[in-house]
Amino acid sequence: MKEKIVLVTGFASFEGFAVNSSWQGVEGLPGHAGGFRLHKLLLPVSFGGAWAAVESAIRELRPEIVICTGLAAKRDCISVERVAINVDDARIADNDGFQPIDRVIDYSAPNAYFTGLPMRKIIERIGMAGIKASLSDSAGTFVCNDVMFRLMHLIANEMPQIMGGFIHVPATPEMLANRAMPQIDTNTAVGLSLPEITRGLQIAVETCVELVEAGQWQGVRRLIKKYDPHWPEEFATISARLAVGLGKLALRIDHIGSTSVPGLAAKDIIDVQITVSDLNDDLLAAMTAMGFARSEIAVADHVPPGQSADPEQWRKWFFKPPAGHRPTNVHVRIAGRANQRYPLLFRDFLRAHPDYACAYGRLKERLAGNLANTRMYPDVKDPAVDLIYFAAEKWARETSWKA
């Protein structure tokens, strides 16, 4: 059986520091986390050498998880990076004396990649340990960003099952005391102690390992599977629970999305639409009491071309199920609104037209297998859905379809 490995990297010293807290923190990590062995790798502060070392280790070790770390001396907390951008633009030269300015990292790649790490869970757990941690939207444009971007590009295009990303750590108080840096106000920059840095990185590693061992990590690409005849039964179980918890608040509960269409390939997530008369506090309280958590991000639906742009027609509430629950997306929409009608018509049209459903399934499989960035999946899929929806509207008029 292949050994399970977490590759963790840190950088050598640079810019006058005698040490680098990223490597010090990595060095202090235990040798194992769960059933995974930690492989620690010291990187040169070099545009030419850092990524070459990471890529060589990945291809040799075939790790399940890759966490690269670097120093952000001006920060005072552990920072999980959300995004890496496709540019090298160095404020100073690297340790080889190389200083790229406005250089595109890879012309074949997108402008940016998002992390594959469970960033908010990592930050939450580090915070619970009493260590300062935050989400960062800039990995900079130096060697750290270069490594993160190239890592995510490799994962997206060749190794989508690897969980990977980048974490910045601050300097330690000792580093700040022994290095006069004009760009850092040593009166306000306090850094973070090395034990806290090491413990924070250990928590990050353990969080990633837990998700992988629990089977909750599916890779950066959408996983589309063949139709499962058990999906309707699973919806019925979910629907019954929602009906009891919501009572008269739910006007109707419908199985929607690809898992509701016999024979259609889909993500293994049951989509449920709850139709209500209003999005109100009673509804929120009832859903919360059942353990469902409302997302503050998914608050509206995609608007098809030619449809009303009135935001009230597309507003919704979106809920994720409690921990341990079967993967489910719960969409709550108001009766009679355009977005409440859309998924019902789309579902019924595909049920009545297996050829459309088959073609749609093939499209989803190819998108999932070829898109470099999983977050692009809805952006590419939605226009294709609209094309089918236009045909569905014509069918609805011809058949006097009713939701």
N, C-alpha and C positions, 0 to 999 in steps of 0.2 A: 504494500500500500504506500502511495506517495506521501512523503512527509509534508505536513501543512506548515507553511512558512509565512511570517510577516516580515517584510523587508522594511527596515526603519533606517533612515539616513539623517546625518547631520553634517555641518560644514566645518572645514578647518578655519583657523583664525585669519582675520584680515583687517585692514584699515587701522593698524596699530594696536589692536587688541592682542594680548598674549594668548588668550584662549577664546573659544566660541561656545557660548552656553547651549547652542543647539546640539553640538556633539557631546558636550558634558552631560546634558540631559539624556541623550540616547545611550551613552556609555553606562549610565547608572540604571538603566532598565533591567528587569530580570530577564533570564534567558528564555522563559516560556510565558505564555498567556493562554489559559485554557488548554486545548489540545494543539496549540500552535507553537512552533519554535521561532524566536526572534532572531533574525539575521541583521546585524548592525553594520552599517557601511559609512565610512568617512569620505566625504566628497571634497575635492579641491574647489576653491572659489575661482572657478574658471569657466567661461562660456564654452570653451572647447573641450574641457575635461569632465565637468560635473555630469552632464547628461550621458556622456559616453559611459561613465562608470555605472550609472543607474541602469541604463539599458542593458549593459553587459550582464549585470547581476540578475535582472529580471529574466533575460533569456536563458541564463544558466539555472537559476533557482526555480523559476515558474511559481512565484509566490501567489497566494490568494489575496493578500493585502499588501499595499505599498503606501507607507506614510513617510513623506519627506519633510524635514524640518529645517528651519533657517533662523537666523538672528534678525530681529527688528529692534535695534538698540533703543529707539525713541519710545517704544511702547512700554506699558507697565503691566501687561497681562498677556496670557496665552491667547493667540489669535488664530482661529480656524479660517483659512482662506476659502471664500466662496467661488472666486473666478480667477482665471489666468488669461492674459490677453496676448495676442499674436504680435508682439513687438519687443525688441531689445533696445533699451535706451538708457545707457549707463551714466549715472551722475559722476562716477569715478571709474577708473580702470580696475579690471579684475586683477588677481594675483599674477597673471601672465602679462600684465601691462596692456591688455586689450580693452578698448572702450567703444563699443558699438553705439551709434546714434541713429535713432529712427529706423532700425533694421527689422524688416519682417522676418519672423522666425521661420515660417513655412508658408510659401505662397499657395500650396495645395490645401491648406487648413482653413477652417473658419476663423472669424475675428477673435473668438473667445471660446473657452471651455469652462463648464462648471465642475465643481468638485464632485467626487463620488462618495465622499465621506458623509456619515450621518452627522452633519455639522451641529445642528441644534441639540441633538441628544448628547453629543460630546460636551458641548458648552454647558448644558444643564448639569451633567454629572460632575464635571470639574468644579462648577460653582457649588454644588452640594458638598464637595470636599473642602469648601472654604478657600478655594484658590480662584483668583480673578481670571476670567476667561471671557472672550467676546467673539462675535462674528466680524470678519474683515472682508471688505469688498475690493481690496487692492493688495495684490501680492507684489506690487511694485513693478519695475521694469528691469531689474538687475538679474543676477544669476538665479535667484530663487524663483522668480516668475518664469524664467526660461525653462527650468527643470519641471515646474508644475505643468506648464503648457505642453511640453513634449511628452510628459507622462500621460496626460489626459488624451493627447492625440494618439499615442500608441494604444492605450486602452480602448479608445473609441473605434479604432480601425482594425486592430489585430487581436486584442485580448479583452473582450468586453466583460468577461466574468471577474476580472480583477477589480477589487475595490481600492481606489487610490485617491490621493489628495495631498494637500500641503498644510503645515501648521507652522506659524511663526512664534518664536518665544522671545521674551525681552532679555536684555543683558542682566547679569547678576549685579548686586550692589558692589561686589569686589571688582568686577570688570569696569564699572563706571568710576570707581574710586581710583583705579590705576590707569585710566585713559582720559586725557584731556581732549575733548571733542568740541570744537567751536560750534558745531551744529546742534549739540545737545546741551541743554541747560542742566548742569549737574546738580543744581539746587532744587530742581523740580522732578527730574528723572530719577526715580528710586529703584527701578528694576524689579526683579523678583528673585527670591532665594533659589539656589540650585535644588534643594530638596523639593520645593514647590514645583519647579519646572519639571523635574524628573517624575514626580507623582502625577502632575497633570498629563504628561505624555503617556504614562502608564495607563491612566484612566481612558485616554483616547484609544490606545491600542486595545484595551480590554473591551471597550464599547463596540469597536468594529468586529472583534473576534466573536463576541456574543451574538451579533446579528448574523454573521456568517454561519456559526454553528447552529443557530436556531432556524436556518433556512429562510431567513427574511431578506437576504440579499440576493437579487436576481440578475445582477449585472447592469451595465449602463444601457443596454438595448432593451427595447420592449420585447417581452417574451409572449409570443402569440402561439397558442396551441390549438389543436384540432377540436372541433365541437365535442363537448362532453354532455351526454344525455342526462347526467345527474344535475346539471345546472338548474332546470326548472324546479326540481325537488328542493334544491338548496334555497332557491328564491322563496318557495312556499313557506319554508321554515322561518326565514327572515321576515317575510311579510306578516306571518301570524304573530310574531313577537311584536312587531311595530304596531299592528292593529290593536293589540291588547294595551300597549303602552300609550297610544295616542287617542284611542276611543273616537269620539265624534270630531276631533280635530282633523283627522284624515278623511277627506272626501272619497279618495280612492288610492290604492297602492298598486303600482304596476311594475312588472318586470320589463325593463327597457335595455337598450344597448345590444351589443353583439351576442352576449350570452342568451338573449331572449329569442334569437332567430335560429331555428333548427338547421343544423348543418354548417353554420357559419363559424369560421375560426375566430378566436378572440383571446384577449387577456383573461386570465383566470380570476376575474373580479366581477362579482355580481353587481350590476347597476340597477338601482331601485329609484323609481319616481314616486314621491308622495305628493298628491294634489291637495292643496289646502285653500281655504278662503282668504287667508291672510298670514303674513309672516309676523308673528307676534310673540310676546313674552311667554304666554302659556305654552305655545309650541316649543319654544326653546327650552323651557323648563322640563317639559315631558321628554324631549330627546335627551337632554342632559341626564335626567333621572335614569334613563336606560343605559347610560354610559357612552352615548354618542357625542363626539366632539365636533363642534362647528368650526369650519375653516374660515379664516378672515381673508383668505386669498381668493378662493373661488366664489365670487359674489355675483357673477353674471355670466351669461352664455355667449358663445360666438353668434354674430348676427350675419345671416346669409345675405348675399347681394340681392337688392330689390325688396328686402323686407323692411318693416318699420324700424327706424333708428331710435324710437322712443325707449330710453333705458328701462322704464318700468315693464316693458314687454319682455325683457330678457333678464331681469333680476331674479336671483334665486338664493337659497341657502344650501350649503353643501356640508355634509357630515361624514366623518370617518368613524368606524366602529370601535368599540372598546378593545383593549389588548386581549389577545387570544381568540378574538372573533374571526370568523371566516372573512377573507378580504372582500370588502363591500364598499361601494360608493353610493351614498344616499343623496339624491337631489330633491330638494323641496321647492315646488313651484306653485304659483297661484293659478287656480282654475280659470280657463278662458284666455290666458296669456299666450302669446306666440310661442314662447319657449316651452310651455306645458304641452302644447299641441304637437310641436315638432318631433320629439322622440317617439310619440305614439304613432304618428303617420309613417315615420321612417321605418319603425319596426314592422308595422303591418304591411307596408309595401314590400319589404324584403321577404317577409313570410310568404307573400303571394307571388313573388318573382324569384325563384331559386337561382336563376342565371345571374341576376344582379347580385344576389348574396354571394355567389361563388366568386364572381369577379372582384367584389369588394374584399372578400377574405384574402384573395391572392395579393391584392394591393397592400393590405395591412402586413402580410407576411414579408413582402419584399421591402417595405418601408422599415419594418423592425430589424431586418437583417442587414440593411445597407446604410441607414442614417448614422452619421458619425456622432451626432449628439441627440440623445434620447428626448431632450426637451424640444427638439424640432419636430417630433412626431406629430403632435396635434396641428402644428402650423401647416404641414404638408398634407395631412389627411383631411382637414376640414374642407378645403376646396373640392376635393373628390366627393365628400359627403354631400356638399351642396349640389353637385351635378346630379347625384342620385335623387336628392330631395326635389329638384325641379321636375324630374320624371314622376316622382311620387305625387306632387301637387296635381299634375295632369291626370294621373290615375284617380286621385281623390275626386276630382270634378266629374270624371266620366262614370264613376261608380257611386257617386253620392256618399262617399265614405264619411263616417262620423267617429269621432274619438270615443 
